[in-house]
Amino acid sequence: MKVLVTGGAGYIGSHVVKLLGEYGYEVLTYDNLSTGHKWAVLYGKLVVDDLADRNKLKKIFEEFRPDAVMHFAAYIVVPESVREPLKYYINNVVNTINLLEVMEEFRVNKFIFSSSAAVYGIPEKIPVPESARLNPINPYGGTKATVERILRDLSNSGKNFRYVSLRYFNVAGADPEGKIGFAYPNPTHLIIRAVKTAKGEFERLYIYGTDYPTPDGTCIRDYIHVADLASAHIVALEYLLEGGRSDVFNCGYGHGYSVREVIEATKKVTGKDFKVIEAPRRKGDPPVLVADNKKIREKLGWEPKYDDLEFIIKTAWNWEMKQKW
């Protein structure tokens, strides 16, 4: 079974490529390496090119003939999306349409989409179910919600197109075997930023907002280990290959930790104390974002292995300590 993975050289995509390879799938990664890395692609062939190049995409489909496509290629930095919305809509939406059109031309009808909890904005109910209203509060979330609407409409068009959209909550950690992990020079995600601060790459770690309506005043997030997220893609792929209908699933553990709790856990795991500065809120941060994950557990049989904050941080720390950048 052949799987084309766009963005497979990036943080999440590379962990999925690794698992696909271990499960015996034939994998081809298509990535422009704007944020990905050749060394992260452990299985299959890597083609370095951009989704904007439709002719190159057609050539890849003609030669590789994938049975399914997993789509990770996207810009993901929320503050940047606020500053440069057109950049995000062109890459995350227009280029996805290019991919979908080539899929249609070559009659490839199984698609797994890398979506985000950012589509919910500030949810009315916690834990947030998949049935919640899509109300993104930043352009990044807007691009993901737009693609989801496109996928829904395409699935309803009668063209036998089927998809699974996986809405990620806060992804963290690194491959437990230590073979791959994150490689961001200036990360915005809390756990990665925290371990880099513990390592000494940053002088201080900022808490953005201490007056939220939460027990300790800081934002609460549902942190999912990247290896568990990768396994969610495998069960989603198997679901589609077995004839499953188009659907949407949350990917999270169903409970969250505050910024302060993550910082204290990072200090405990690393054995490092580091400077923490309280700063004003950032625009667009929901107070609490936690997944209702009953649907993916019950319908796809997904069972996470690494629901442990300290383990997530430990794998991130172990990976970071191996790196020389």
C-alpha positions as CSV (number, residue, x, y, z in Angstrom):
1,M,0.0,0.0,0.0
2,K,1.5,3.4,-1.1
3,V,1.1,6.6,0.9
4,L,2.1,10.0,-0.3
5,V,3.0,12.3,2.7
6,T,3.2,16.0,2.1
7,G,5.3,17.8,4.7
8,G,6.7,14.5,5.8
9,A,10.1,16.0,6.7
10,G,8.6,18.2,9.3
11,Y,8.1,17.6,13.0
12,I,4.8,15.7,13.0
13,G,5.0,14.4,9.5
14,S,8.4,12.7,10.1
15,H,7.0,10.8,13.1
16,V,4.1,9.6,10.9
17,V,6.5,8.6,8.1
18,K,8.5,6.6,10.6
19,L,5.5,4.8,11.9
20,L,4.2,4.1,8.3
21,G,7.5,2.6,7.4
22,E,7.5,0.4,10.5
23,Y,4.0,-0.8,9.6
24,G,5.2,-1.8,6.1
25,Y,3.7,1.0,4.0
26,E,5.5,2.2,1.0
27,V,6.0,6.0,1.6
28,L,7.0,8.9,-0.6
29,T,7.5,12.2,1.2
30,Y,7.0,15.5,-0.7
31,D,8.4,18.5,1.1
32,N,9.9,21.8,0.2
33,L,12.1,21.7,3.3
34,S,11.1,25.3,4.3
35,T,10.9,24.0,7.9
36,G,11.6,20.2,7.4
37,H,14.8,18.3,7.3
38,K,16.2,15.5,5.0
39,W,17.6,13.6,8.0
40,A,14.1,13.4,9.5
41,V,12.7,11.2,6.7
42,L,13.6,7.7,7.9
43,Y,11.6,5.6,5.4
44,G,10.9,5.8,1.7
45,K,11.9,8.4,-0.9
46,L,12.0,12.2,-0.4
47,V,11.1,14.5,-3.2
48,V,12.1,18.2,-2.5
49,D,9.5,20.4,-4.2
50,D,6.6,22.7,-3.5
51,L,2.8,22.0,-3.7
52,A,2.5,25.2,-5.8
53,D,4.2,23.3,-8.6
54,R,1.3,21.4,-10.1
55,N,3.3,19.9,-12.9
56,K,5.7,18.3,-10.5
57,L,2.8,17.0,-8.4
58,K,1.3,15.4,-11.5
59,K,4.6,13.7,-12.3
60,I,4.8,12.4,-8.7
61,F,1.3,11.0,-8.9
62,E,2.0,9.5,-12.3
63,E,5.1,7.7,-11.1
64,F,4.3,6.8,-7.5
65,R,0.5,6.1,-7.9
66,P,-0.4,6.5,-4.2
67,D,-3.4,4.7,-2.6
68,A,-3.8,7.5,-0.1
69,V,-2.4,11.0,0.8
70,M,-1.5,12.4,4.2
71,H,-1.3,16.2,4.1
72,F,0.9,17.9,6.7
73,A,2.5,20.7,4.6
74,A,1.4,24.0,6.1
75,Y,2.6,27.1,7.9
76,I,1.7,26.8,11.6
77,V,2.9,29.8,13.6
78,V,-0.1,31.7,14.9
79,P,1.5,35.2,15.5
80,E,3.0,35.1,12.0
81,S,-0.4,34.2,10.5
82,V,-1.8,37.4,12.1
83,R,0.9,39.5,10.5
84,E,0.9,37.8,7.1
85,P,-2.5,36.2,6.5
86,L,-2.1,36.1,2.7
87,K,1.0,34.0,3.1
88,Y,-1.0,31.5,5.2
89,Y,-4.0,31.3,2.9
90,I,-1.9,30.9,-0.2
91,N,0.2,28.0,1.3
92,N,-2.4,26.4,3.5
93,V,-5.5,26.7,1.4
94,V,-4.5,27.4,-2.3
95,N,-1.8,24.8,-2.3
96,T,-4.1,22.2,-0.7
97,I,-6.5,22.8,-3.5
98,N,-3.7,22.2,-6.0
99,L,-3.1,18.9,-4.2
100,L,-6.8,17.9,-4.2
101,E,-7.2,18.7,-7.9
102,V,-4.2,16.5,-8.8
103,M,-5.6,13.7,-6.6
104,E,-9.0,14.0,-8.4
105,E,-7.2,13.8,-11.8
106,F,-5.4,10.6,-10.8
107,R,-8.5,9.2,-9.0
108,V,-6.8,9.0,-5.6
109,N,-9.7,9.3,-3.2
110,K,-8.4,8.8,0.4
111,F,-7.1,11.8,2.2
112,I,-5.9,12.4,5.8
113,F,-5.7,16.1,6.8
114,S,-3.5,17.6,9.5
115,S,-6.0,20.0,11.1
116,S,-5.9,21.8,14.4
117,A,-7.9,22.6,17.6
118,A,-7.4,26.2,16.4
119,V,-10.5,25.8,14.3
120,Y,-12.6,26.0,17.5
121,G,-11.3,29.4,18.6
122,I,-12.5,30.0,22.1
123,P,-14.9,27.0,22.6
124,E,-18.1,27.3,24.5
125,K,-17.8,23.8,26.0
126,I,-14.8,22.1,27.7
127,P,-13.8,19.4,26.8
128,V,-14.6,20.5,23.3
129,P,-16.4,17.9,21.1
130,E,-16.0,17.6,17.3
131,S,-19.6,18.9,17.0
132,A,-18.6,22.3,18.4
133,R,-19.0,25.3,16.2
134,L,-15.9,26.3,14.1
135,N,-15.0,29.8,15.1
136,P,-11.3,30.4,14.6
137,I,-9.8,33.6,16.0
138,N,-6.6,33.8,14.0
139,P,-5.7,33.3,10.3
140,Y,-3.9,30.0,10.9
141,G,-7.1,28.5,12.4
142,G,-9.0,30.1,9.6
143,T,-7.0,28.3,7.0
144,K,-7.6,24.9,8.7
145,A,-11.3,25.5,9.0
146,T,-11.5,26.6,5.3
147,V,-9.8,23.4,4.2
148,E,-12.1,21.3,6.3
149,R,-15.1,23.0,4.6
150,I,-13.5,22.2,1.2
151,L,-13.0,18.6,2.2
152,R,-16.6,18.3,3.4
153,D,-18.0,19.7,0.2
154,L,-15.8,17.5,-1.9
155,S,-16.8,14.5,0.1
156,N,-20.5,15.4,-0.5
157,S,-20.0,15.9,-4.2
158,G,-20.6,12.3,-5.2
159,K,-17.1,11.8,-6.5
160,N,-16.2,9.0,-4.0
161,F,-13.8,11.2,-2.1
162,R,-13.3,10.2,1.5
163,Y,-11.2,12.0,4.1
164,V,-10.3,12.0,7.8
165,S,-9.5,15.4,9.4
166,L,-7.5,15.1,12.6
167,R,-7.8,18.1,14.9
168,Y,-4.6,18.3,16.9
169,F,-4.4,19.8,20.3
170,N,-0.9,20.7,21.6
171,V,1.6,18.3,20.2
172,A,4.9,17.8,22.1
173,G,7.7,15.4,22.9
174,A,10.0,13.5,20.5
175,D,10.4,9.9,19.2
176,P,10.8,7.7,22.4
177,E,13.6,5.9,20.5
178,G,15.4,9.2,20.0
179,K,15.7,8.9,16.2
180,I,13.8,12.1,15.3
181,G,12.3,15.1,17.0
182,F,11.6,18.8,16.7
183,A,14.1,21.1,15.1
184,Y,12.9,24.6,15.5
185,P,15.5,27.4,16.0
186,N,13.0,29.7,17.6
187,P,10.0,27.6,18.8
188,T,6.8,29.1,20.0
189,H,5.3,25.9,21.5
190,L,5.6,25.9,25.3
191,I,7.2,22.6,26.0
192,I,9.9,22.9,23.3
193,R,10.6,26.5,24.4
194,A,10.8,25.3,28.0
195,V,13.3,22.6,27.4
196,K,15.4,24.9,25.3
197,T,15.4,27.4,28.1
198,A,16.4,24.7,30.6
199,K,19.3,23.9,28.2
200,G,20.4,27.5,28.2
201,E,19.5,28.5,24.7
202,F,17.2,31.2,26.0
203,E,17.8,33.4,29.0
204,R,14.2,33.3,30.2
205,L,10.8,31.8,29.6
206,Y,7.8,34.0,29.3
207,I,4.3,33.3,30.7
208,Y,1.9,35.2,28.5
209,G,-1.0,36.1,30.8
210,T,-1.5,35.3,34.4
211,D,-5.1,36.6,34.8
212,Y,-7.1,33.9,32.9
213,P,-10.1,32.3,34.6
214,T,-8.2,29.2,35.5
215,P,-7.0,27.8,38.9
216,D,-3.6,29.4,38.7
217,G,-4.4,32.2,36.2
218,T,-2.5,30.7,33.3
219,C,-3.8,29.0,30.1
220,I,-4.6,25.3,30.2
221,R,-3.8,23.1,27.2
222,D,-4.2,19.4,26.3
223,Y,-0.7,18.1,25.5
224,I,-0.4,15.0,23.3
225,H,2.8,13.1,22.6
226,V,3.8,13.2,19.0
227,A,4.2,9.4,18.9
228,D,0.6,9.0,20.0
229,L,-0.5,11.5,17.4
230,A,1.4,9.5,14.8
231,S,-0.5,6.4,15.8
232,A,-3.8,8.3,15.4
233,H,-2.9,8.7,11.7
234,I,-2.3,5.0,11.3
235,V,-5.7,4.1,12.7
236,A,-7.3,6.8,10.5
237,L,-5.6,5.4,7.4
238,E,-6.7,1.9,8.2
239,Y,-10.2,3.2,8.7
240,L,-10.3,4.8,5.3
241,L,-8.7,1.7,3.6
242,E,-11.4,-0.4,5.1
243,G,-14.1,1.7,3.6
244,G,-14.8,4.2,6.4
245,R,-16.8,7.3,5.6
246,S,-15.4,10.8,5.8
247,D,-15.2,12.1,9.4
248,V,-13.4,14.4,11.8
249,F,-11.6,13.5,15.1
250,N,-10.0,15.3,17.9
251,C,-6.5,14.2,18.9
252,G,-5.8,14.9,22.5
253,Y,-5.9,13.2,25.9
254,G,-9.0,14.8,27.3
255,H,-7.3,16.7,30.1
256,G,-5.0,19.6,30.4
257,Y,-2.1,21.3,32.2
258,S,-1.6,25.0,32.9
259,V,1.5,26.9,31.8
260,R,2.7,27.0,35.4
261,E,2.3,23.2,35.7
262,V,4.3,22.6,32.5
263,I,7.1,24.9,33.7
264,E,7.3,23.1,37.1
265,A,7.3,19.7,35.4
266,T,10.0,20.8,33.1
267,K,12.2,22.0,35.9
268,K,11.6,18.7,37.7
269,V,12.4,16.5,34.7
270,T,15.5,18.4,33.6
271,G,16.8,19.2,37.0
272,K,17.3,22.8,35.8
273,D,16.0,26.0,37.3
274,F,15.5,28.8,34.9
275,K,14.2,32.3,34.9
276,V,10.5,32.8,34.3
277,I,9.0,36.2,33.4
278,E,5.3,37.1,33.6
279,A,4.1,39.0,30.6
280,P,0.8,40.4,29.3
281,R,-1.6,38.2,27.4
282,R,-1.0,37.4,23.7
283,K,-3.9,38.2,21.4
284,G,-5.9,35.1,20.4
285,D,-5.1,32.7,23.3
286,P,-8.1,30.8,24.6
287,P,-8.1,30.3,28.4
288,V,-8.7,26.6,28.2
289,L,-8.4,24.1,25.3
290,V,-9.0,20.5,26.1
291,A,-10.1,17.7,23.7
292,D,-13.1,15.5,24.1
293,N,-11.5,12.4,22.6
294,K,-14.2,9.8,23.1
295,K,-15.0,9.7,19.4
296,I,-11.5,8.7,18.1
297,R,-11.3,6.1,20.9
298,E,-14.6,4.5,20.3
299,K,-14.9,4.8,16.5
300,L,-11.2,4.2,15.5
301,G,-10.1,2.2,18.5
302,W,-7.2,4.6,19.2
303,E,-5.4,3.9,22.4
304,P,-2.6,6.4,23.4
305,K,0.5,5.0,25.1
306,Y,2.2,8.2,26.4
307,D,-0.4,10.1,28.4
308,D,2.1,11.4,30.9
309,L,3.3,15.0,31.0
310,E,6.7,14.2,32.5
311,F,7.3,11.5,29.9
312,I,6.4,13.9,27.1
313,I,8.9,16.4,28.6
314,K,11.5,13.7,29.1
315,T,11.5,12.7,25.5
316,A,11.7,16.3,24.4
317,W,14.6,16.9,26.8
318,N,16.5,13.8,25.7
319,W,16.2,14.8,22.1
320,E,17.2,18.4,22.7
321,M,20.3,17.3,24.7
322,K,21.5,15.3,21.7
323,Q,21.4,18.3,19.3
324,K,24.2,20.6,18.6
325,W,22.3,23.5,17.0
